[in-house]
Amino acid sequence: MDAPECRVDTVTKFPNLRRGLVAVLRDLDPDDWGRPTACGGWDVLDVAVHLLGVDLANVAVRRDGHRTAPPAGVPLGTWLGGFNADWVRAGRRLGPALVIDLLAGPGRWFDDWATGANLDAVGPPVTWAGPDPAPVWLDVAREYTERWVHQQQIREATGRPGLDGPTDVGPVVATFAHALPASLAGVAAPAGTAVQLAVTGPGGGTWHAERGDERWALRAGPASGPAATLTGDEGTAWRMYADYPGVVLAATGDPDLVAAALGGRAIIV
């Protein structure tokens, strides 16, 4: 499990994030709903429908204990891609007005669940951060990043200002930093080897992954003599980890460590 100082607390941020989403959706013109986004061929309505599905599926799983899982032998990413596509195809029938109302109303059920969750408990893995059970606070922070990134995609597609102040984007970058150790898992290195991630901007920060006897672990702050370093601004960092095509941080150092670190992503594929 990552060092305690790398904890990211996001529970109190969900209501403001939701208000921002509902406000920007209510401000859209009819033509805006069909504009393409950076999200895998989906238009604005598709992304909004997906966000509604994210809320409702999470309430079903986390609050109500109704779990679904891929059939045996089907990779999680493949199954999840089909699951999301099925929901979006069906959800488009609701139309923009109803999607907004549902995001503003029943969508708060997830916020209520998160407020009452035991953040210090250990839950299921956050797969892009590693295969081991993860603390619930990291799972909740992952949910924050998904909602923030998709809202940002809607804002980008429709020419609206981003919700990218430091208190909004900072938790996204800090959560995505947890993908760094997992990206290095396949690289052999002596204990004590470090790879640094330095993100500039008001919502940025510096972290490093340090190789222990058996695995890499995330640490807050700069490393002493890192073997490789990734640098860039917060916009480049979150877009790389969200798998925007062609977006990568600058990197120097050991080529194997650089290649592995630049391959890290904070989404399920």
C-alpha positions, 0 to 999 in steps of 0.5 A: 500500500502507498505511503500515507502521505500520498493519500488523496481526499476527494469526498467533499469535492463531489458536490461541487463537481456535480454542480459544475457538470449540471451547470455546464450541461444546462448552458449547452445549445442544442447543437452542442450535444452532438459535438465530438469529444476526446472520449473514444468516438462519443459525443457530448450526449454520450459522455453525459449519459455515461456519467449518469451510468457511472453514478447509478452503477456505483450506487448499485454496487457500493450502496446496494451490494449488487455486483456484476463481473465479467464472465470467466476468461473475459478481460475486465477492460473488454467486458467494461467497454461493452458494458459502457457501450450498451448503457450509452446506446440505451441511455441516449433514448432519455435525451438531454433534459432528462439526463440533466435532471437525473444527474442533478437528483439521483446522482447525489446518491453516490455523493451520500454513499461516499460521505458515509464510507469508511475511507480507511478500510481496504477495498477491491483493487484500483486495477491501474494502480496495482493488483492488490486490494486498495484503500477505499480513499483511493477507490473514491479518488479514482471515481472523482478523476473519472467524473472530472475528466469526462466533465472536462471533455464536455467542456473542451468539446463545447468551448466552455471554461475548464473546471481546472482550478488547483482545488479541482485538478490537483486531486486528479493529478495526485490520484493519477500519480498512483499509476506510476509504481504499477507502470514500473512493475515489469522493470527489474531494478535494484532496491532504492532505485527511484523514478520521479514525476514532477508536475508543474502548475498550481495543481501539480506536485512532485512524487517518486516511485521507489523500488523496494525489495519486492516492488515499487511504492509511491512516495511524496516529494522529490527523489534523491538522485532519480534514475529517471524523471518525468516532467510537464505541466498539469494539463499534459500530465492528466491528459497522458494518464487519461490516455489522450493520443499523442500526449506524453510528459517529457522524460530523461534518464534510464531508457527502460524506466522512461519507457515503462513510466511513460506507458502508465495510464490511470484508466482501465483498458 
